[in-house]
Amino acid sequence: MEKKRNQFVDKVPQTEELDLHEQYQLGLCYEQGIGGVAKDYKKAFQLVRAAAEAGYVEAQNHLPIYYLHGLGVAKDYSEVFIWHLKAAQQGLADAQFNVGGCYRMGCGVERDYHQAFLWNEKAAQQVHAGAQFALGSAYLAGQGMERNFELAAKWMVQAAEQGEPNAIVLMEFSADIAADKNLLLFK
């Protein structure tokens, strides 16, 4: 096991010989301080950024963590949005969900609930449980589109069926209200 973990570390002096996946994985080793390397956020950032710039979608979606938390680089919320968007445009559901979150929170981009809704819808259609919950919440609140309880219920149920904890709690809460008040938010 240790030999397999060190396969990336053995190549450190020749990082240009690594393929994009290996470069990204080596960056994660530095980020976490595993695989025989000491934790080094700056080195991790450099490796993940290089893979992201070369178009590796997983690196593009992970790179924003460094900018969000200031790990090895200065905090920069506009970079958080830019890199999530690059990955989202390649169809990565996690990134589409993250772009939706950026729009909803106004992280690196002007707050826009309708854009948040549209990006979460893309991810939800790819069966992303978090995006399904976000979409159900948006329909429930009428945030970014017209309020629609039937569609809110549809997306909440799908998210809960996948084990999304917030959706499960909301569904249980709805059942408790129904028992007490003869009212059901979700049928």
C-alpha positions as CSV (number, residue, x, y, z in Angstrom):
1,M,0.0,0.0,0.0
2,E,2.8,2.5,0.9
3,K,4.6,1.7,-2.3
4,K,1.5,2.5,-4.3
5,R,0.9,5.7,-2.4
6,N,4.5,6.8,-3.0
7,Q,4.3,6.4,-6.8
8,F,3.5,10.1,-7.1
9,V,6.1,11.2,-4.6
10,D,8.8,9.3,-6.5
11,K,8.1,11.5,-9.5
12,V,8.1,14.9,-7.7
13,P,11.4,16.1,-9.3
14,Q,9.9,15.5,-12.8
15,T,6.3,16.8,-12.4
16,E,6.3,17.7,-16.1
17,E,6.3,14.0,-16.8
18,L,3.1,13.4,-14.9
19,D,-0.2,13.2,-16.7
20,L,-2.9,15.6,-15.5
21,H,-4.6,13.1,-13.2
22,E,-1.3,12.3,-11.6
23,Q,-0.4,15.9,-11.3
24,Y,-3.8,16.6,-9.6
25,Q,-3.4,13.6,-7.3
26,L,0.1,14.7,-6.3
27,G,-1.4,18.1,-5.5
28,L,-3.9,16.4,-3.2
29,C,-1.1,14.6,-1.5
30,Y,0.6,17.9,-0.7
31,E,-2.7,19.4,0.4
32,Q,-3.3,16.6,2.9
33,G,0.2,15.7,3.8
34,I,-0.1,12.1,2.7
35,G,1.9,9.8,0.5
36,G,5.3,10.6,2.0
37,V,5.1,14.4,1.5
38,A,4.7,17.1,4.1
39,K,1.6,19.2,4.0
40,D,2.4,22.2,1.7
41,Y,-0.6,24.3,0.5
42,K,1.5,26.4,-1.8
43,K,2.9,23.4,-3.7
44,A,-0.5,21.8,-3.7
45,F,-2.0,24.9,-5.2
46,Q,0.7,25.1,-7.9
47,L,0.1,21.5,-8.9
48,V,-3.7,21.6,-8.9
49,R,-3.7,25.0,-10.7
50,A,-1.4,23.6,-13.5
51,A,-3.7,20.6,-14.0
52,A,-6.8,23.0,-14.0
53,E,-5.2,25.3,-16.5
54,A,-4.5,22.3,-18.8
55,G,-8.2,21.6,-18.7
56,Y,-8.5,18.8,-16.1
57,V,-12.1,19.2,-15.0
58,E,-11.6,17.7,-11.5
59,A,-8.8,20.1,-10.8
60,Q,-10.9,23.0,-12.1
61,N,-13.6,22.1,-9.6
62,H,-11.2,21.6,-6.7
63,L,-9.0,24.6,-7.3
64,P,-11.6,27.1,-5.9
65,I,-11.1,25.6,-2.4
66,Y,-7.6,27.2,-2.3
67,Y,-9.0,30.6,-3.3
68,L,-12.0,30.3,-1.0
69,H,-9.9,29.5,2.1
70,G,-6.6,31.2,1.2
71,L,-4.7,27.9,1.1
72,G,-1.3,28.6,-0.6
73,V,-2.8,31.7,-2.3
74,A,-4.6,34.8,-1.4
75,K,-8.4,34.6,-1.0
76,D,-10.1,35.6,-4.2
77,Y,-13.8,34.9,-4.6
78,S,-13.9,35.9,-8.2
79,E,-11.4,33.1,-8.9
80,V,-13.7,30.7,-6.9
81,F,-16.5,31.5,-9.4
82,I,-14.3,31.5,-12.5
83,W,-12.9,28.0,-11.9
84,H,-16.2,26.4,-10.8
85,L,-17.7,27.9,-14.0
86,K,-15.0,26.4,-16.2
87,A,-15.7,22.9,-14.8
88,A,-19.5,23.4,-14.9
89,Q,-19.3,24.3,-18.6
90,Q,-17.7,20.9,-19.2
91,G,-20.8,19.3,-17.7
92,L,-19.5,18.3,-14.2
93,A,-22.6,18.1,-11.9
94,D,-20.6,19.0,-8.8
95,A,-19.3,22.1,-10.5
96,Q,-22.7,23.1,-11.8
97,F,-24.0,22.8,-8.2
98,N,-21.1,24.9,-7.0
99,V,-21.8,27.6,-9.6
100,G,-25.4,27.6,-8.5
101,G,-24.2,28.1,-4.9
102,C,-21.9,31.0,-6.0
103,Y,-24.9,32.7,-7.7
104,R,-27.1,32.1,-4.7
105,M,-24.6,33.4,-2.2
106,G,-23.0,36.1,-4.4
107,C,-19.6,34.5,-4.1
108,G,-17.3,36.0,-6.8
109,V,-20.3,37.0,-8.9
110,E,-23.4,39.2,-8.4
111,R,-26.1,37.4,-6.5
112,D,-28.7,36.1,-9.0
113,Y,-31.3,33.6,-7.8
114,H,-32.5,32.9,-11.3
115,Q,-29.0,31.9,-12.5
116,A,-28.6,29.8,-9.3
117,F,-31.8,28.0,-10.1
118,L,-30.7,27.3,-13.7
119,W,-27.3,25.9,-12.7
120,N,-28.8,23.8,-9.9
121,E,-31.4,22.5,-12.4
122,K,-28.5,21.3,-14.7
123,A,-26.9,19.5,-11.8
124,A,-30.2,18.1,-10.5
125,Q,-31.0,16.6,-13.9
126,Q,-27.7,14.7,-13.5
127,V,-29.0,13.2,-10.2
128,H,-27.0,15.4,-7.9
129,A,-28.7,15.2,-4.6
130,G,-27.5,18.5,-3.2
131,A,-28.7,20.3,-6.4
132,Q,-32.0,18.5,-6.2
133,F,-32.4,19.8,-2.6
134,A,-31.4,23.3,-3.7
135,L,-33.9,23.2,-6.6
136,G,-36.7,21.9,-4.3
137,S,-35.8,24.7,-1.8
138,A,-35.9,27.3,-4.6
139,Y,-39.3,26.1,-5.8
140,L,-40.6,26.1,-2.2
141,A,-39.4,29.7,-1.6
142,G,-40.1,31.0,-5.1
143,Q,-36.5,32.0,-5.3
144,G,-35.4,32.5,-8.9
145,M,-38.7,31.3,-10.3
146,E,-42.3,31.1,-9.5
147,R,-43.2,29.2,-6.3
148,N,-44.4,25.7,-7.1
149,F,-45.1,23.3,-4.3
150,E,-45.6,20.3,-6.6
151,L,-42.1,20.7,-8.2
152,A,-40.6,21.5,-4.7
153,A,-42.0,18.2,-3.5
154,K,-40.8,16.3,-6.6
155,W,-37.2,17.5,-6.1
156,M,-37.2,17.1,-2.3
157,V,-38.4,13.6,-2.6
158,Q,-35.7,12.7,-5.2
159,A,-33.0,14.3,-3.0
160,A,-34.3,12.5,0.1
161,E,-34.4,9.2,-1.7
162,Q,-30.7,9.6,-2.4
163,G,-30.0,10.2,1.2
164,E,-29.5,14.0,1.1
165,P,-29.7,14.8,4.9
166,N,-31.4,18.3,4.6
167,A,-34.1,16.8,2.4
168,I,-34.7,13.9,4.8
169,V,-35.1,16.3,7.7
170,L,-37.5,18.5,5.8
171,M,-39.5,15.5,4.7
172,E,-39.7,14.3,8.3
173,F,-40.6,17.7,9.5
174,S,-43.4,17.8,6.9
175,A,-44.7,14.5,8.2
176,D,-44.7,15.8,11.8
177,I,-46.6,18.9,10.8
178,A,-49.1,16.8,8.9
179,A,-49.7,14.6,12.0
180,D,-50.2,17.7,14.3
181,K,-52.0,20.1,12.0
182,N,-53.6,17.9,9.3
183,L,-51.4,19.7,6.8
184,L,-48.8,18.1,4.6
185,L,-46.2,20.2,2.8
186,F,-45.1,17.3,0.6
187,K,-47.4,14.4,-0.5
